[in-house]
């Protein structure tokens, strides 16, 4: 037992070191991929924190097996480099006995990861999808660039000559208001300030020293000019505020369901396929002498023998062709449905197998990593990372495939 604890203790440090290193790498990869979709949207700290935490779910699933491999390589490589493996073997403990405690721990990790995959990961993936949809739906924070028309607000075109980013103030503004199709309104201002209401549903522009030009579209002779010292424009806006959708707002995909839920869906899809096959057999029994599989031979009821006159021959032939065309369309439709359900079943079954195959990689990596680490006879992180690179690439390629 003392040797078992010693071997396990040699794995703890490398495991957590590689685990957190891989989490950091995956997080950086995620941020680099989606940083352009997050910048400029004015998201709060807690929204970004929630986004990172929800991404940790799928990262943990991938990082744990990889960390097990690195830990085994480093631990057994270090034991071999210090000749501790030779000493342990001389005391009568074989390689299999040295691997036994690590193997048991890998089984425990596998079981915990399977529970995590079916209880935590589906909900985390679903909440992540809902959150990403809400973020994509949110428009970037409104910015006014000097000398460039801004059309981010529906029904308005805004042009300013100078802006002050620190105070949200601007100078020499021209606002074209075409929200009312019956009127053409142009508002000018020497100075102004822009702000949002707390719920980000309305944009407020406090203008100073300007004019309002208004013309009726139907009657061009009606033209009004009003000068003002202070004037407030309130615009209805959408999408500038971050609005959260309820968790049940979107249907769950295959990666947002547990294995049990997906198997129930697969059973229902197979029942639908069974009914389609029954319909095909019914059509085959009605119109052909044999069932749907095999050679198709028309029954006598499908094609009546032609009458003697040529008009009767022509009408019988046209009727038979029309029935064949209709039957061909129906069968193609059924076969397309069968193919669609086959693809759906395969997609669900791949995800079901991944729920168990990825955790089981912990056991496989122990069986592979222990002998490989002893052969390397070096226990530093560089050697472990180099040896595990091939397995990582193979492991990652299988996941992508």
ZISULFEN-V596763 format. One record per residue. RES is the residue in three letters. OMEGA is omega in whole degrees, -180 to 180 (999 if undefined). BURIAL is # if it has 9 or more other C-alpha atoms within 8 Angstrom, else .. Layout:
BEGIN
res;omega;burial
RES;OMEGA;BURIAL
RES;OMEGA;BURIAL
END
This chain:
BEGIN
res;omega;burial
UNK;179;.
UNK;179;.
UNK;178;.
UNK;180;#
UNK;179;.
UNK;-180;.
UNK;179;#
UNK;180;#
UNK;179;.
UNK;-179;#
UNK;-170;#
UNK;-178;#
UNK;178;#
UNK;-179;#
UNK;-177;#
UNK;177;#
UNK;180;.
UNK;-179;#
UNK;-179;#
UNK;177;.
UNK;179;.
UNK;177;#
UNK;179;#
UNK;180;.
UNK;180;.
UNK;179;#
UNK;177;#
UNK;178;.
UNK;179;.
UNK;-178;.
UNK;178;.
UNK;-178;.
UNK;-173;.
UNK;-176;.
UNK;-179;.
UNK;179;.
UNK;-177;.
UNK;-176;#
UNK;174;.
UNK;-179;.
UNK;176;#
UNK;-180;.
UNK;180;.
UNK;-179;.
UNK;-176;.
UNK;176;.
UNK;177;.
UNK;179;#
UNK;179;.
UNK;179;.
UNK;180;#
UNK;-179;#
UNK;180;.
UNK;177;#
UNK;179;#
UNK;-178;#
UNK;-179;#
UNK;178;#
UNK;179;#
UNK;-179;#
UNK;-180;#
UNK;-174;#
UNK;-176;#
UNK;179;#
UNK;179;#
UNK;179;#
UNK;177;#
UNK;-180;#
UNK;-179;#
UNK;-179;#
UNK;180;#
UNK;179;#
UNK;-178;#
UNK;-177;#
UNK;-178;#
UNK;174;#
UNK;177;#
UNK;177;#
UNK;-180;#
UNK;-179;#
UNK;179;#
UNK;-180;.
UNK;178;.
UNK;177;#
UNK;179;#
UNK;179;.
UNK;-179;.
UNK;179;#
UNK;-180;#
UNK;178;.
UNK;176;.
UNK;-179;.
UNK;-179;#
UNK;178;.
UNK;-179;.
UNK;179;.
UNK;176;.
UNK;179;#
UNK;-172;#
UNK;-179;.
UNK;178;#
UNK;179;#
UNK;179;#
UNK;179;.
UNK;179;.
UNK;176;#
UNK;178;#
UNK;178;.
UNK;178;#
UNK;179;#
UNK;179;#
UNK;-180;.
UNK;176;#
UNK;177;#
UNK;178;#
UNK;-179;#
UNK;-175;#
UNK;-176;#
UNK;-173;#
UNK;-173;#
UNK;-180;#
UNK;180;#
UNK;179;#
UNK;179;#
UNK;-180;#
UNK;179;#
UNK;177;#
UNK;179;#
UNK;179;.
UNK;-180;#
UNK;180;#
UNK;177;.
UNK;178;.
UNK;179;#
UNK;179;#
UNK;-178;.
UNK;-179;.
UNK;178;#
UNK;175;#
UNK;177;.
UNK;-178;.
UNK;177;.
UNK;178;.
UNK;179;#
UNK;-179;#
UNK;176;#
UNK;-178;.
UNK;178;.
UNK;175;#
UNK;179;#
UNK;-179;.
UNK;-179;.
UNK;-177;#
UNK;178;.
UNK;-177;.
UNK;170;#
UNK;-172;#
UNK;178;#
UNK;176;#
UNK;-179;#
UNK;-177;#
UNK;-179;#
UNK;175;#
UNK;-173;.
UNK;-177;.
UNK;-176;.
UNK;-178;.
UNK;178;#
UNK;-179;#
UNK;180;#
UNK;176;#
UNK;-178;#
UNK;173;#
UNK;-176;#
UNK;175;#
UNK;-178;#
UNK;177;#
UNK;177;#
UNK;176;.
UNK;-176;.
UNK;-178;.
UNK;-178;.
UNK;171;#
UNK;-175;#
UNK;176;#
UNK;-179;#
UNK;176;#
UNK;180;#
UNK;176;#
UNK;179;#
UNK;178;#
UNK;179;#
UNK;-176;#
UNK;179;#
UNK;177;.
UNK;168;#
UNK;-177;#
UNK;-179;.
UNK;178;.
UNK;178;#
UNK;179;#
UNK;177;#
UNK;-178;#
UNK;176;#
UNK;176;#
UNK;-173;#
UNK;180;#
UNK;172;#
UNK;-180;#
UNK;-179;#
UNK;176;#
UNK;178;#
UNK;-177;#
UNK;-180;#
UNK;178;#
UNK;-176;#
UNK;-177;#
UNK;-180;.
UNK;-176;.
UNK;-179;.
UNK;179;.
UNK;-178;.
UNK;-175;#
UNK;176;.
UNK;179;.
UNK;176;.
UNK;-177;.
UNK;172;#
UNK;176;.
UNK;-178;.
UNK;-180;.
UNK;176;.
UNK;179;.
UNK;-177;.
UNK;175;.
UNK;-179;.
UNK;178;#
UNK;172;.
UNK;180;#
UNK;176;#
UNK;-180;#
UNK;-178;#
UNK;-178;.
UNK;175;.
UNK;176;.
UNK;-176;.
UNK;-179;.
UNK;-178;.
UNK;-177;.
UNK;179;.
UNK;-179;.
UNK;175;.
UNK;-175;.
UNK;-180;#
UNK;179;#
UNK;-179;#
UNK;175;#
UNK;179;#
UNK;179;#
UNK;179;.
UNK;-179;.
UNK;178;#
UNK;176;#
UNK;178;.
UNK;179;.
UNK;178;#
UNK;180;.
UNK;177;.
UNK;177;#
UNK;176;#
UNK;177;.
UNK;177;.
UNK;179;#
UNK;179;.
UNK;178;.
UNK;178;#
UNK;177;.
UNK;178;.
UNK;177;.
UNK;178;#
UNK;178;#
UNK;177;.
UNK;-179;#
UNK;-180;#
UNK;-178;#
UNK;-171;.
UNK;-177;#
UNK;179;#
UNK;-177;#
UNK;175;#
UNK;-174;#
UNK;-180;#
UNK;179;.
UNK;-177;.
UNK;-180;.
UNK;178;#
UNK;-177;.
UNK;174;#
UNK;-178;#
UNK;-180;.
UNK;-177;.
UNK;-177;#
UNK;179;#
UNK;178;.
UNK;-175;.
UNK;175;.
UNK;-171;.
UNK;-176;.
UNK;-175;.
UNK;179;.
UNK;178;.
UNK;176;#
UNK;-178;#
UNK;-179;.
UNK;179;.
UNK;180;#
UNK;178;#
UNK;179;.
UNK;179;.
UNK;180;#
UNK;179;.
UNK;178;.
UNK;178;.
UNK;180;.
UNK;179;.
UNK;180;.
UNK;179;.
UNK;180;.
UNK;-180;.
UNK;-178;.
UNK;176;#
UNK;179;.
UNK;178;.
UNK;-180;#
UNK;176;.
UNK;178;.
UNK;179;.
UNK;179;#
UNK;179;.
UNK;-180;.
UNK;175;#
UNK;179;.
UNK;179;.
UNK;179;.
UNK;179;#
UNK;-179;.
UNK;179;#
UNK;-178;#
UNK;175;#
UNK;180;.
UNK;177;#
UNK;-180;#
UNK;179;.
UNK;178;.
UNK;-177;#
UNK;-176;#
UNK;-180;.
UNK;175;#
UNK;-179;#
UNK;176;#
UNK;177;#
UNK;179;#
UNK;-179;#
UNK;-178;.
UNK;175;#
UNK;-179;#
UNK;180;#
UNK;-171;.
UNK;-177;#
UNK;178;#
UNK;-179;#
UNK;178;#
UNK;179;#
UNK;179;#
UNK;-179;.
UNK;178;.
UNK;176;#
UNK;-174;#
UNK;179;#
UNK;-175;#
UNK;-179;.
UNK;179;.
UNK;179;#
UNK;179;#
UNK;180;#
UNK;-179;.
UNK;-177;.
UNK;-177;#
UNK;180;.
UNK;-180;.
UNK;177;.
UNK;-178;#
UNK;178;.
UNK;179;.
UNK;-179;.
UNK;179;.
UNK;178;.
UNK;179;.
UNK;179;.
UNK;179;.
UNK;999;.
END
